[in-house]
Amino acid sequence: MNRKNRVKILQSLATIAVFSFMWLFYSPALAGQEQGIQENSGFSAAQKLEGRWVRQAGGYVLVLQDIRPDGSLKAFYLNPRNINVHIASWKFEDERLFLYVEMRDVNYPGSNYTLMYRAATDVLWGSYYQAVQKQTMDVSFVRSR
């Protein structure tokens, strides 16, 4: 093997070593930055949920407030009286914002909404599980204020 070929091989090995070093040590940091950006964009999107929402069929009201970065929020459900909300949470996944609200009250033993926010139309759309009748139906909510 001549000197010119040895130099090329050593240069190639050095390049591989540098890229390997960068991948091992910088990749986790970049992944952490990317995750932070996604979490921030998810929280920014979730903040848009705050407000009063009216179900298009039936006039039921869902009030969302105090939205937090950890996926929690306060939710109130009115039909027309206040129904106890047991769990309310949001998550940002695959560039989509999801909302889950579960009620536990008289005639609402685990009834729940699983909704997705459609920013283009400012609509919450998804399904409602009516626990007493064990039925699921498509629903949508529009913002009332």
Phi, psi and omega in degrees: 000131182275168184300321181298317178293321178297319179296317179297317179296316179296321177296318178297316178297321179295319178297315178299317180297317180296313180294323177296316178300313180298317181296316182293319188261332182261335181302313178299323179294317179294321178298320178297319177297316181297318179297319178299320179295316180296318180297318179296318180292327176295316179293319177300317178295317182297327179299336179290346179286339184302132178144192182251127183239138180243130178289130186296327176253110176112336177075013177294148185243136176239120179250125182242131180205172178052053181282129186241156181298337182280003179096000180266162176195167173260134179228142176234138181237127183240130183213067331288346178279165180292127176254134182296123175267119181278314182222139172217129180207161175231157172212150179246115186217133180053043179064021178234148181254123182244148180230137177232129179226123179240132180256147172221102183199179177302129183067009178224056184279069182101009174300144185208158175249134170238110190233154174239139179272128175254100186297323183300326181248000181053054182230142169262125185227141178169225185229155176237125176259117179266104190293324182297314181270354182054046180236147176243137180222153175285139180218163171213150178237141173245151180288135179256339173192000000 
